Amino acid sequence: MRVVIQRVSQAKVKVSGKPVGQIGKGLLILVGIENADTQDDIDWLVHKIKRLRIFNDEQGVMNKSLLDIHGEVLIISQFTLHAKTKKGHRPSYIRAAKPEVAIPIYEAFIKKFKENFKQKLATGQFGANMSVSLVNEGPVTIIIDTKNKE
């Protein structure tokens, strides 16, 4: 799994012009899924994201986690995170999992996040053409790939 995490003061997602998810202060998480992803990837990633110390403390140092600030989360599927751009000018998405594989993993990721997370959690709509807007604070943007845990 590959995620792009953005620290936001607000974020929302629309499908066909209608809001489907919106949060205040917290994290916007874009999730790319590949065929090799497993429950171990989900467990490791959710644990990592919840505890990432990327929110400012009273001294302005990034020393607080999502759990510490009681932040909100917006999770959106994004297969383009697995784009291969080595050859030519048209990205290849061969590494991105097809919906029959990706949807159960995406849903398991959301479920795992909800299990021990009491704050607001919103999502986009898998496979839809979505419009995402956000205010990135910092800016802080982190990329994590479960295939590069070291």
C-alpha positions, 0 to 999 in steps of 0.5 A: 500500500502506498499513501500520501498523508496531508496535514489539513485544517479542512478537507472535503470530497465531492462526487458529481458536485455533491459532498460525500465526505468532509473533515476539519483539522486532521489528516487527508489520506490518499490510498493506493492499493496493489495486488501484493497488499495484505492485512499485515500492510493494513495493520502496520500502516494504520498503526503508523499513521495514527501515531505519526507526530506531525502536528505542532505542540505548544512550542511549534514543534511537530511532536503530536500525533493524530490521536494526541490532537483528536484530529479527524480523517478523510480517506480517499482511494487513489490508484494513480499513486502506483503510476509507473512513469519510467517509459514514455509519457503516458503513466502505466497503472499495471501495479494498481490492484483491480477493483475486485482486489482493491475494494476489499483491502480499501474497506478493510483499511477503513474498518481497521482505522475505525476500530480504535479511532473515536474521532470523525472519519470520512471517506470518498467513493471508491472508483468515482471521479472525485473533486477533493479540496483541502487546506494543507497546513505547514504544508506537511505532506508525507508519503509512506509505502508499506513495501519500504518499511525499513 
